[in-house]
Amino acid sequence: MKLIDSIVADAASIAQIRKDIHAHPELCFEEVRTADLVAAKLTEWGIPIDRGMGTTGVVGIVHGKDGGKSGYAVGLRADMDALPMQESNTFDHASQHHGKMHACGHDGHTAMLLAAAKHFAKHRDFEGTVYLIFQPAEEGGGGAREMIKDGLFEKFPMQAVFGMHNWPGMAAGQMAVSPGPVMASSNDFKITITGKGGHGAMPHMGNDPVPIACQIVTAFQNIITRNKKPLDTGVISVTMIHGGEANNVIPNSVELQGTVRAFTVEVLDLIESRMRQIAEGCCAMNNAKCDFYFNRNYPATINTPDEAAFARQVMVDIVGEDRVNVQEPTMGAEDFSFMLQAKPGAYCFIANGEGDHRAIGHGGGPCTLHNPSYDFNDDLIPLGATYWVQLATKWLAQGKK
Protein backbone atom coordinates (compact mmCIF):
# COMPACT_ATOMS: atom_id res chain seq x y z
CA MET A 1 0.00 0.00 0.00
CA LYS A 2 1.47 3.32 -1.10
CA LEU A 3 0.43 5.90 1.48
CA ILE A 4 1.68 9.47 1.62
CA ASP A 5 4.21 9.78 4.47
CA SER A 6 3.11 13.21 5.71
CA ILE A 7 -0.50 12.02 5.93
CA VAL A 8 0.54 8.94 7.88
CA ALA A 9 2.52 11.17 10.25
CA ASP A 10 -0.53 13.38 10.89
CA ALA A 11 -3.05 10.53 11.15
CA ALA A 12 -3.12 10.36 14.96
CA SER A 13 -3.89 14.08 15.34
CA ILE A 14 -6.59 13.89 12.67
CA ALA A 15 -8.07 10.86 14.47
CA GLN A 16 -8.43 13.01 17.59
CA ILE A 17 -10.38 15.55 15.55
CA ARG A 18 -12.58 12.71 14.29
CA LYS A 19 -13.27 11.52 17.82
CA ASP A 20 -14.12 15.05 18.90
CA ILE A 21 -16.66 15.32 16.08
CA HIS A 22 -18.04 11.89 17.01
CA ALA A 23 -18.52 12.98 20.61
CA HIS A 24 -20.45 16.10 19.52
CA PRO A 25 -22.85 14.92 16.78
CA GLU A 26 -25.15 17.41 15.08
CA LEU A 27 -28.19 16.68 12.93
CA CYS A 28 -28.89 17.99 9.44
CA PHE A 29 -28.59 21.74 8.99
CA GLU A 30 -27.51 22.02 12.65
CA GLU A 31 -23.80 21.30 12.07
CA VAL A 32 -22.68 24.62 13.57
CA ARG A 33 -19.98 23.30 15.89
CA THR A 34 -18.70 20.87 13.27
CA ALA A 35 -18.59 23.58 10.60
CA ASP A 36 -16.79 25.90 13.03
CA LEU A 37 -14.20 23.20 13.71
CA VAL A 38 -13.68 22.50 9.99
CA ALA A 39 -13.43 26.21 9.19
CA ALA A 40 -10.97 26.79 12.04
CA LYS A 41 -8.67 23.97 10.90
CA LEU A 42 -8.70 25.05 7.25
CA THR A 43 -7.96 28.63 8.28
CA GLU A 44 -5.18 27.47 10.62
CA TRP A 45 -3.59 25.66 7.67
CA GLY A 46 -3.83 28.73 5.43
CA ILE A 47 -6.71 27.54 3.25
CA PRO A 48 -9.29 30.20 2.29
CA ILE A 49 -12.88 29.22 3.05
CA ASP A 50 -16.44 30.03 2.07
CA ARG A 51 -19.22 29.43 4.57
CA GLY A 52 -22.99 29.24 4.62
CA MET A 53 -23.91 27.33 1.47
CA GLY A 54 -26.68 24.91 2.33
CA THR A 55 -26.97 26.68 5.71
CA THR A 56 -23.86 25.21 7.37
CA GLY A 57 -21.67 24.11 4.46
CA VAL A 58 -17.97 24.91 4.29
CA VAL A 59 -15.88 25.04 1.11
CA GLY A 60 -12.09 25.16 1.24
CA ILE A 61 -10.26 26.61 -1.76
CA VAL A 62 -6.79 25.22 -2.46
CA HIS A 63 -5.00 26.75 -5.44
CA GLY A 64 -2.01 24.95 -6.87
CA LYS A 65 1.39 26.36 -7.74
CA ASP A 66 -0.14 28.37 -10.59
CA GLY A 67 -2.54 30.10 -8.22
CA GLY A 68 -5.42 28.35 -9.94
CA LYS A 69 -4.87 30.26 -13.19
CA SER A 70 -5.18 27.16 -15.35
CA GLY A 71 -8.92 27.10 -14.78
CA TYR A 72 -8.87 23.38 -14.09
CA ALA A 73 -10.66 22.40 -10.89
CA VAL A 74 -11.96 19.33 -9.10
CA GLY A 75 -14.28 18.97 -6.12
CA LEU A 76 -13.89 16.55 -3.21
CA ARG A 77 -16.92 16.14 -0.98
CA ALA A 78 -17.41 14.93 2.61
CA ASP A 79 -20.65 14.99 4.61
CA MET A 80 -20.77 16.25 8.22
CA ASP A 81 -24.14 15.41 9.80
CA ALA A 82 -25.15 12.74 12.30
CA LEU A 83 -28.28 10.64 12.81
CA PRO A 84 -31.19 11.03 15.28
CA MET A 85 -30.48 7.84 17.24
CA GLN A 86 -29.07 6.84 20.61
CA GLU A 87 -25.51 5.51 20.77
CA SER A 88 -24.82 2.33 22.74
CA ASN A 89 -21.00 2.60 22.72
CA THR A 90 -19.31 3.41 26.03
CA PHE A 91 -15.84 4.42 24.89
CA ASP A 92 -14.49 7.87 25.73
CA HIS A 93 -15.51 9.50 22.46
CA ALA A 94 -19.12 8.25 22.54
CA SER A 95 -21.83 10.80 21.83
CA GLN A 96 -22.37 13.41 24.52
CA HIS A 97 -25.75 14.37 23.07
CA HIS A 98 -28.72 12.14 23.88
CA GLY A 99 -30.51 10.87 20.80
CA LYS A 100 -27.79 11.95 18.37
CA MET A 101 -25.01 9.76 16.96
CA HIS A 102 -22.46 9.55 14.18
CA ALA A 103 -23.69 6.11 13.15
CA CYS A 104 -22.87 6.45 9.45
CA GLY A 105 -19.25 7.58 9.65
CA HIS A 106 -19.65 11.15 8.48
CA ASP A 107 -17.25 12.11 11.25
CA GLY A 108 -14.68 9.91 9.51
CA HIS A 109 -15.51 11.31 6.07
CA THR A 110 -14.90 14.80 7.41
CA ALA A 111 -11.64 13.69 9.03
CA MET A 112 -10.30 12.07 5.86
CA LEU A 113 -10.94 15.21 3.84
CA LEU A 114 -9.35 17.36 6.57
CA ALA A 115 -6.26 15.13 6.45
CA ALA A 116 -6.08 15.67 2.70
CA ALA A 117 -6.58 19.41 3.20
CA LYS A 118 -3.66 19.61 5.61
CA HIS A 119 -1.43 17.89 3.07
CA PHE A 120 -2.62 20.16 0.24
CA ALA A 121 -1.87 23.21 2.36
CA LYS A 122 1.79 22.18 2.59
CA HIS A 123 2.24 20.57 -0.84
CA ARG A 124 0.66 22.51 -3.68
CA ASP A 125 2.51 20.56 -6.34
CA PHE A 126 -0.26 20.74 -8.92
CA GLU A 127 -1.78 23.27 -11.29
CA GLY A 128 -5.40 24.26 -10.92
CA THR A 129 -7.71 24.26 -7.91
CA VAL A 130 -9.03 21.71 -5.46
CA TYR A 131 -12.36 22.56 -3.83
CA LEU A 132 -12.91 20.85 -0.48
CA ILE A 133 -16.68 20.53 -0.02
CA PHE A 134 -17.83 19.89 3.55
CA GLN A 135 -21.54 19.29 3.12
CA PRO A 136 -24.34 19.36 5.69
CA ALA A 137 -27.55 17.38 5.87
CA GLU A 138 -26.95 14.23 3.88
CA GLU A 139 -29.22 12.23 6.18
CA GLY A 140 -32.56 13.20 4.69
CA GLY A 141 -32.04 16.95 4.39
CA GLY A 142 -30.66 17.04 0.87
CA GLY A 143 -27.71 19.22 1.81
CA ALA A 144 -26.03 18.60 -1.55
CA ARG A 145 -29.11 19.90 -3.34
CA GLU A 146 -29.21 22.96 -1.09
CA MET A 147 -25.54 23.78 -1.66
CA ILE A 148 -26.15 23.54 -5.42
CA LYS A 149 -29.18 25.83 -5.09
CA ASP A 150 -26.97 28.32 -3.25
CA GLY A 151 -24.60 28.43 -6.22
CA LEU A 152 -21.91 25.86 -5.38
CA PHE A 153 -20.99 25.09 -8.97
CA GLU A 154 -21.37 28.68 -10.19
CA LYS A 155 -19.18 30.17 -7.48
CA PHE A 156 -16.71 27.29 -7.61
CA PRO A 157 -16.66 26.02 -11.20
CA MET A 158 -15.19 22.54 -11.44
CA GLN A 159 -14.96 19.93 -14.13
CA ALA A 160 -15.69 16.94 -11.89
CA VAL A 161 -16.70 16.09 -8.34
CA PHE A 162 -15.96 12.98 -6.28
CA GLY A 163 -17.39 11.48 -3.09
CA MET A 164 -16.53 8.59 -0.77
CA HIS A 165 -18.30 6.52 1.90
CA ASN A 166 -16.93 4.01 4.38
CA TRP A 167 -18.29 0.49 3.93
CA PRO A 168 -18.48 -1.92 6.90
CA GLY A 169 -18.09 -5.62 6.23
CA MET A 170 -15.44 -5.14 3.57
CA ALA A 171 -11.90 -5.94 4.72
CA ALA A 172 -9.92 -2.84 5.69
CA GLY A 173 -7.41 -1.80 3.06
CA GLN A 174 -9.83 -2.41 0.19
CA MET A 175 -11.76 0.05 -1.96
CA ALA A 176 -14.48 -0.21 -4.59
CA VAL A 177 -15.79 1.86 -7.49
CA SER A 178 -17.80 1.06 -10.62
CA PRO A 179 -19.53 2.95 -13.43
CA GLY A 180 -23.29 3.37 -13.56
CA PRO A 181 -25.84 3.22 -10.72
CA VAL A 182 -24.24 2.46 -7.35
CA MET A 183 -26.96 3.66 -4.97
CA ALA A 184 -30.72 3.77 -5.47
CA SER A 185 -33.14 6.64 -5.49
CA SER A 186 -34.96 7.29 -2.21
CA ASN A 187 -38.69 7.97 -2.25
CA ASP A 188 -41.44 7.87 0.37
CA PHE A 189 -45.18 7.51 0.34
CA LYS A 190 -48.16 8.02 2.63
CA ILE A 191 -51.58 6.58 1.88
CA THR A 192 -54.64 7.33 4.00
CA ILE A 193 -57.61 4.98 3.61
CA THR A 194 -60.79 6.49 5.06
CA GLY A 195 -63.79 4.28 5.67
CA LYS A 196 -66.40 4.42 8.43
CA GLY A 197 -65.64 3.42 11.96
CA GLY A 198 -67.90 1.43 14.22
CA HIS A 199 -68.21 -1.42 16.69
CA GLY A 200 -65.83 -4.33 16.12
CA ALA A 201 -68.72 -6.75 16.74
CA MET A 202 -70.90 -5.14 14.05
CA PRO A 203 -68.62 -4.54 11.04
CA HIS A 204 -71.56 -4.46 8.65
CA MET A 205 -72.63 -1.15 10.18
CA GLY A 206 -69.45 0.60 9.02
CA ASN A 207 -66.77 0.37 6.35
CA ASP A 208 -63.63 -1.17 7.78
CA PRO A 209 -60.41 0.39 6.32
CA VAL A 210 -58.15 -2.27 7.87
CA PRO A 211 -58.77 -5.11 5.36
CA ILE A 212 -58.59 -2.55 2.55
CA ALA A 213 -55.14 -1.54 3.81
CA CYS A 214 -54.14 -5.22 3.92
CA GLN A 215 -55.26 -5.70 0.31
CA ILE A 216 -53.18 -2.71 -0.77
CA VAL A 217 -50.03 -3.88 1.04
CA THR A 218 -50.27 -7.35 -0.46
CA ALA A 219 -51.04 -6.08 -3.95
CA PHE A 220 -48.04 -3.76 -3.93
CA GLN A 221 -45.71 -6.74 -4.09
CA ASN A 222 -47.28 -7.78 -7.40
CA ILE A 223 -45.73 -4.63 -8.86
CA ILE A 224 -42.29 -5.93 -7.98
CA THR A 225 -42.87 -9.53 -9.08
CA ARG A 226 -45.34 -9.16 -11.96
CA ASN A 227 -45.33 -5.63 -13.39
CA LYS A 228 -41.68 -4.71 -13.84
CA LYS A 229 -39.02 -6.72 -15.63
CA PRO A 230 -37.30 -9.20 -13.30
CA LEU A 231 -33.89 -7.74 -14.20
CA ASP A 232 -34.97 -4.19 -13.27
CA THR A 233 -34.30 -3.58 -9.60
CA GLY A 234 -36.98 -2.05 -7.39
CA VAL A 235 -38.12 -2.17 -3.77
CA ILE A 236 -41.44 -1.29 -2.13
CA SER A 237 -41.41 -1.50 1.66
CA VAL A 238 -44.47 -0.60 3.70
CA THR A 239 -42.80 0.21 7.00
CA MET A 240 -45.63 1.80 9.00
CA ILE A 241 -49.30 0.91 9.41
CA HIS A 242 -51.25 3.17 11.74
CA GLY A 243 -54.88 2.61 12.62
CA GLY A 244 -57.17 1.91 15.52
CA GLU A 245 -57.17 2.66 19.23
CA ALA A 246 -59.09 -0.20 20.85
CA ASN A 247 -59.53 -3.90 20.15
CA ASN A 248 -63.30 -3.61 19.76
CA VAL A 249 -63.42 -0.44 17.68
CA ILE A 250 -63.18 -0.30 13.89
CA PRO A 251 -61.19 2.84 13.05
CA ASN A 252 -62.33 5.52 10.64
CA SER A 253 -59.02 5.43 8.79
CA VAL A 254 -55.73 3.61 8.37
CA GLU A 255 -52.46 5.19 7.26
CA LEU A 256 -49.72 3.38 5.34
CA GLN A 257 -46.21 4.76 5.00
CA GLY A 258 -43.02 3.40 3.54
CA THR A 259 -40.18 3.72 1.08
CA VAL A 260 -39.59 2.96 -2.60
CA ARG A 261 -36.14 2.41 -4.12
CA ALA A 262 -35.09 2.10 -7.76
CA PHE A 263 -32.06 2.68 -9.98
CA THR A 264 -33.86 4.18 -12.99
CA VAL A 265 -36.54 6.82 -13.47
CA GLU A 266 -38.45 4.45 -15.76
CA VAL A 267 -38.82 1.82 -13.03
CA LEU A 268 -39.70 4.50 -10.49
CA ASP A 269 -42.39 5.92 -12.79
CA LEU A 270 -43.87 2.45 -13.20
CA ILE A 271 -43.88 1.76 -9.47
CA GLU A 272 -45.46 5.09 -8.54
CA SER A 273 -48.14 4.79 -11.23
CA ARG A 274 -49.10 1.23 -10.28
CA MET A 275 -49.08 2.01 -6.56
CA ARG A 276 -51.53 4.84 -7.14
CA GLN A 277 -53.77 2.66 -9.33
CA ILE A 278 -53.79 -0.15 -6.77
CA ALA A 279 -54.43 2.09 -3.76
CA GLU A 280 -57.19 4.09 -5.43
CA GLY A 281 -58.68 0.97 -7.04
CA CYS A 282 -58.83 -1.02 -3.80
CA CYS A 283 -60.45 1.90 -2.03
CA ALA A 284 -62.93 2.51 -4.85
CA MET A 285 -64.17 -1.09 -4.97
CA ASN A 286 -64.68 -0.98 -1.21
CA ASN A 287 -66.42 2.44 -1.17
CA ALA A 288 -63.58 4.05 0.79
CA LYS A 289 -61.69 7.26 0.22
CA CYS A 290 -58.00 7.22 -0.76
CA ASP A 291 -55.49 10.00 -0.24
CA PHE A 292 -52.26 9.04 -2.05
CA TYR A 293 -49.02 10.97 -1.52
CA PHE A 294 -45.71 10.06 -3.18
CA ASN A 295 -42.51 12.06 -2.70
CA ARG A 296 -39.26 11.69 -4.66
CA ASN A 297 -36.39 12.51 -2.31
CA TYR A 298 -32.95 11.59 -3.67
CA PRO A 299 -32.29 10.44 -7.24
CA ALA A 300 -30.12 7.41 -7.94
CA THR A 301 -26.37 7.88 -7.54
CA ILE A 302 -24.90 7.19 -10.98
CA ASN A 303 -21.14 7.23 -11.57
CA THR A 304 -20.01 8.50 -14.96
CA PRO A 305 -17.88 5.89 -16.79
CA ASP A 306 -14.72 7.91 -17.41
CA GLU A 307 -14.54 9.26 -13.88
CA ALA A 308 -15.22 5.83 -12.32
CA ALA A 309 -12.44 4.32 -14.44
CA PHE A 310 -10.10 7.13 -13.46
CA ALA A 311 -10.89 6.69 -9.75
CA ARG A 312 -10.35 2.96 -10.02
CA GLN A 313 -6.89 3.41 -11.50
CA VAL A 314 -5.96 5.79 -8.67
CA MET A 315 -7.05 3.12 -6.19
CA VAL A 316 -5.05 0.42 -7.99
CA ASP A 317 -1.95 2.62 -7.83
CA ILE A 318 -2.39 2.95 -4.05
CA VAL A 319 -3.59 -0.45 -2.82
CA GLY A 320 -3.00 -2.79 -5.75
CA GLU A 321 -5.29 -4.48 -8.26
CA ASP A 322 -6.35 -7.27 -5.89
CA ARG A 323 -7.71 -4.80 -3.32
CA VAL A 324 -9.94 -2.80 -5.65
CA ASN A 325 -13.36 -4.44 -5.80
CA VAL A 326 -16.33 -4.15 -8.09
CA GLN A 327 -18.73 -1.78 -6.36
CA GLU A 328 -21.87 -3.79 -5.77
CA PRO A 329 -24.88 -1.45 -6.06
CA THR A 330 -26.90 -0.92 -2.89
CA MET A 331 -30.53 0.08 -2.43
CA GLY A 332 -29.43 2.67 0.10
CA ALA A 333 -29.55 6.28 -1.08
CA GLU A 334 -27.12 9.21 -1.10
CA ASP A 335 -27.66 12.89 -1.85
CA PHE A 336 -24.29 13.09 -3.61
CA SER A 337 -26.54 12.00 -6.47
CA PHE A 338 -27.56 15.64 -6.93
CA MET A 339 -23.94 16.61 -7.51
CA LEU A 340 -23.52 13.80 -10.04
CA GLN A 341 -26.59 15.07 -11.89
CA ALA A 342 -24.82 18.41 -12.27
CA LYS A 343 -21.21 17.28 -12.83
CA PRO A 344 -19.27 14.21 -13.98
CA GLY A 345 -17.80 12.24 -11.11
CA ALA A 346 -17.73 9.06 -9.09
CA TYR A 347 -18.82 7.93 -5.64
CA CYS A 348 -16.67 5.17 -4.15
CA PHE A 349 -16.55 2.92 -1.09
CA ILE A 350 -13.64 2.56 1.32
CA ALA A 351 -13.66 -0.55 3.52
CA ASN A 352 -14.39 0.02 7.22
CA GLY A 353 -13.52 -3.54 8.27
CA GLU A 354 -15.50 -5.94 10.43
CA GLY A 355 -15.56 -3.83 13.58
CA ASP A 356 -12.48 -5.18 15.35
CA HIS A 357 -11.25 -1.61 15.88
CA ARG A 358 -13.94 -1.29 18.58
CA ALA A 359 -12.37 -4.01 20.74
CA ILE A 360 -12.66 -1.87 23.89
CA GLY A 361 -15.76 -0.04 25.00
CA HIS A 362 -18.25 -0.74 22.24
CA GLY A 363 -21.86 -1.74 22.63
CA GLY A 364 -21.46 -5.33 21.58
CA GLY A 365 -23.50 -5.06 18.42
CA PRO A 366 -22.45 -5.25 14.78
CA CYS A 367 -20.40 -2.46 13.26
CA THR A 368 -22.90 -1.74 10.50
CA LEU A 369 -24.12 1.61 9.25
CA HIS A 370 -26.98 3.15 11.24
CA ASN A 371 -26.36 0.73 14.12
CA PRO A 372 -26.07 2.07 17.71
CA SER A 373 -22.70 0.33 18.20
CA TYR A 374 -21.13 1.57 14.96
CA ASP A 375 -17.83 3.46 15.00
CA PHE A 376 -15.62 4.70 12.19
CA ASN A 377 -12.30 2.90 11.78
CA ASP A 378 -9.53 5.50 12.20
CA ASP A 379 -7.09 3.26 10.34
CA LEU A 380 -8.88 4.44 7.19
CA ILE A 381 -7.75 8.04 7.58
CA PRO A 382 -4.32 7.69 5.89
CA LEU A 383 -5.74 5.63 3.03
CA GLY A 384 -8.77 7.85 2.45
CA ALA A 385 -6.69 11.03 2.57
CA THR A 386 -4.03 9.56 0.27
CA TYR A 387 -6.77 8.65 -2.19
CA TRP A 388 -8.14 12.20 -2.12
CA VAL A 389 -4.72 13.72 -2.70
CA GLN A 390 -3.72 11.35 -5.48
CA LEU A 391 -7.12 11.57 -7.15
CA ALA A 392 -7.16 15.37 -7.23
CA THR A 393 -3.51 15.73 -8.22
CA LYS A 394 -3.75 13.23 -11.06
CA TRP A 395 -7.09 14.57 -12.23
CA LEU A 396 -5.73 18.10 -12.51
CA ALA A 397 -2.63 16.78 -14.29
CA GLN A 398 -4.91 15.54 -17.09
CA GLY A 399 -5.75 19.13 -17.98
CA LYS A 400 -9.48 18.35 -18.14
CA LYS A 401 -11.67 21.39 -18.51
N, C-alpha and C positions, 0 to 999 in steps of 0.2 A: 504494500500500500504506500503510495507516494503522497505523503502529507507535507504541507508547508511548515517548515521548522518554526517560524515566528508564531504561527497560529497554535501549534502544539505547545509552545512555551507559554502562551497566554491562556490556554484552555482552562486552567484551574480558576483564574480570576473571573473568566467569563461564566464558568459554572456557578460561582457565587452570585453573580448577577441573576442567573437563571433561577436559582433557589430563592432569591429575594422576590422575584416576580411571582414564583409559585406560591410563596407564603402570603402574597397580597393580591389575590385574583380580583379582576374587575370584569363585569359583564359588558355586553355589547353597548357601544357608544358611551360607556362610563369609564373608559381606560385612561383616566386623567393621570393617576400616579404612574402608571406604566409608560404613558407617553412622555411625561416629565422626565422619567428616568432615561428613556431612549434619547430624548432631545439633549439631556445633560451630558450623556456619554459622547454623542456625536459632536457636540460643541467642544467638549474637553479635548477631543482628538482632532479638532480643527476642521470639521466637516460642516459646511453651511447646511441649514435646515429650513424647511417650510412646514408650518403647522396649521392644523385646523381643517384640512380636507376630510370629508366624511365625519365631521365633528371632532374626532380626536386623532386623526391620522398624522403621521410624521413622515416626511420625505427627506432623506439625506442626499446631497448633491456632491458627487466626487468627480472632479474633472481630472483627466489624465495629464501627462506631461505637456500636451499641447494646449492646456487650458480649456479643453472641450471644443476647440475651434473646428475640428474635423466635421462636426455635426452628427457623428455616429453616436448612438446612445442605446443602452440596454437597461431594462428594469428588473430588479430582483425584489420579490415580495415575501414578506412574513406577516402572519396574523398575530394579534396581541390579546384577544379577548378570552375569557374563561367561560365556564358553564354554570348554570344555576342548579348545582347539586352539592350534596354534603360529602366531604372527603372522609375516608375511613383510615387513611394512613396516620401514623403517630410519630413519624420522624420529625426532626427539628424544623424542617422547612415546610411542614404541612400547612394547609390553609389556616389563616388567622381570622377568616371571615366566614361565619356560619352560612351554609347554604350556597357557597361559591367555591369553585374548584377548577384548577387547570387540569382537566381530565382528558384533554385532547392534545396536549403537548405544545400549545401555542407559546408557552413560556420558553420552550426549547427552540421553537422556530425563530422567535425574537432573538434569543441568545446566539444562534448560529449566524444570523445576519449581522448582529453586532460584532461578532468575532471577525467576520469578513470585513466589516467597516473599519475596524481598528487596523487591519492589515493594509487596506486600501489607503488609509490616511498616511501610512508610512512609506508605502511602495506604490507610487503612481506611474508604474512602468507600462503604460498603455496610452493610446491616443483615443480621445473621445470622452464620453461621460457615462458613469454608472449611477443610476438612480436607485436608492435604497428605500423601498416602499414598506413602511410599517403600518399595516392596515388594521382598523378596528372592525368589530362586529361581523366576524365571519359566521358565528353561530346563530344564524337565523335573522340577522339584521341587515344583511346585504351590504356590508361596509365597502366592498369593492365597487359595487354599483354606485354607492353614494360618493366615493372618491372620484369616480369617472364623471358623475354629474357635476361635481365641483371643479372640473377642468383638469384632472390629473394628466391626461395625455395631450392636452393643449398647452398647458404650462410647462410640462416636461416631455417634449416630443421624443419618442424612442421608437426604434425599429422592431423591437421584440421585448417580451416580458416573460419571466420564468417564475415558477413557484415550486414549493417542496413541502412534503408532509411526512412526518415520521410514521412508520408502519410496524406495529407490534406483531410478533409471531414470525417475522422474517429474521434470520440470523444476522446479528450485528456485523457490520462490515460490508453488507450487500446494499445494492441500490437497484431501482427498477424504473424504466421509462419505456413508453410505446406510443406510436402514432394513433390517432383516432380517439374515440370516446374512452375515457378512463374512469369517469365518475358520472353518475346518472343525474338527470334533472330531478328537482325536488318540488313536489306539488302537494297541496292539501285540499281536503274537501270537508264540507259540513252539510248534512242532509237532515231536514226536520220533517218528520211524518206526523201530520196532525189528523187525528181521528175524533172519537168522542168517548170520553171517559165514562166509567160507571162501576157498578158492583162486580167484583170478580166472580160471583156466583151467578150473575145474570148477564153474560156477555152479549146476548142477543139484543139487549136494550141499548147497547152502545156500538162503537166501531173501534175495535181494538187495534192500535197501531203497532203493537209488539210483533205479532206474526207477520205483518207487512214488512217490518224492519228485517225480520229473519229471512223472508223471501228475497229481499234486496241484497242482503249480505251474501247469501248463497249464490244468487244469480250473477253477482259481480265476478265470481271466479270463472264463469263461463267465458267472460271476455278474454281472460288470460289463456284459457285452454282451447277455446273454440272460435274466437273471433279474429285474433291476430295470428300471424304466421308463427309457427313454433320456434323458428330461429330468431325472431325479433324479441328482444328482452323487454319485459315489463312486469311491474309489481303493483298490485292493489292490496293494501292492508287496512282493513277496518280496525282501528286501535281503540276506539271508544264507543260505547253504547250507553246512552243515558236515558232513563225513563222509569217512571214509577216511584212511589214513596211508601207503599204498604203492600203486604202480600195479598190483600183481598180487594185491592182497588185497581181497576184498569185505568191507566194514565190517559190523559188527553193527547199526549204527543211523545214521540221518541226521537232522540237525536243521534245520528251516526257521524263519527268523524274518523279521519284517517289520512293516509299518505299514498301517493302514486309516484312511481319512479319509472323512468324510461330513458333510453339513450338517444332516440330520435324524435323530432317534432311530429312526424307522421304517426308513429305509434302512440304518442301522447294525445294527438288529436282523436285518434280512433278510440282510445280508452275513455277520454272525457265525454265524447259523443255517446258512446254506448252506455256509460254510467248514467248519464242524464236520461236516456231513453228508458233504461231499466227502472230507475227510481220513479220517474214520472208515470211510467206504464203500470208498475205494481200498485202505485197509489191510486191511479185512475180506475183500475179494475176492482179496487176495493173501496171506492167512494171516499178516499182520503185525500187530503191536501199535501202537496209536496213542495218544499222549498229547497232548491238545489243550488249549492254554492261551491265553485271550484276555483282555486287560486294557484297560479303558476309562480313559484318562488324563484328557484335557481335553475337556469338552463343546464344542460349537460356540459361537462368539462371535456373539451375535445382538443387534443394536442395536434398541432399542425405537423405534417410529416417531416419537413426539412429541419425544423427546430427540435423535434423529438430525436431525430437521427444525430443531430449535432450534440445534444445533451448526452445521448448514449455514448458517443465517442469520448466525450470528456470524462464520463464515469469510467470507461474502460481504461483510459490513460491513468486514472488514479488507483482503482482497485483491481483491475485486471478483468479480462473477458469472462472468466468463470464466476465472477461475483456481481455481474450485471444481469438482472433477471428481466424476463418479459413482464410487463406491468399488467397483471390481471385486472380487468375492469371491475369496479365495485359499484353496488347500487347506492352507496352513500353519495352525498352531494357536497358541493364546494363552490363558494361564490367567486373563486378565481375564474370560474367559467365566464363571468362578465368581462374580465380583462382579455380572455382568449377570444371573445367575440369581437373585441375592438382591435386586438393586435395579434400577430403571430407569436407563438411561444409554446412552452411545454411545462406540464405539471408532473413532477416525479415523486417517487417514494424513496425514503431512506430508512433502512431497517432499524427498529428500536429494540430488537432482541426479544427474548422470552420472559423478561422480567427479573432475571437474576440480579440485576443491579440494585434491586430493592431488598437485598438479603436481610437488612436490619431495619426494623421499625415500619414495615408496611402492613396493610390491613389484612393480608392473607388471601386476598382474592386474585383473580387473573389480572395481568397487566395489559388489558385491552382498552381501546379508546372508549371514552365515556363510561368508564368503570370507576367506582369510588376508591379503588386501590391502585389506580394507574399512577405512574410517575415517568417522566421523560428520562431517557438514558443519557447522562452527560458525556459518556464516551463518544457520542455522535458529534459533539461540537467540533472537534478538529476536522473530521471528515466532511461534515456539512459545510463548514466555512471554507475548506479547501475547494470543495466543489463550486461554491459561489464564486470564489476568486478566479479559478481556472476557467469556469464557464464564461464569465464576463470578459476576462482578458482575451480569451481566444475568440469570442464572438466579435469583439471590437477589432481584433486583428484582421478579421475577414473583410473589413471595410464595407459591411452591409449598410444600406441606407434606406 
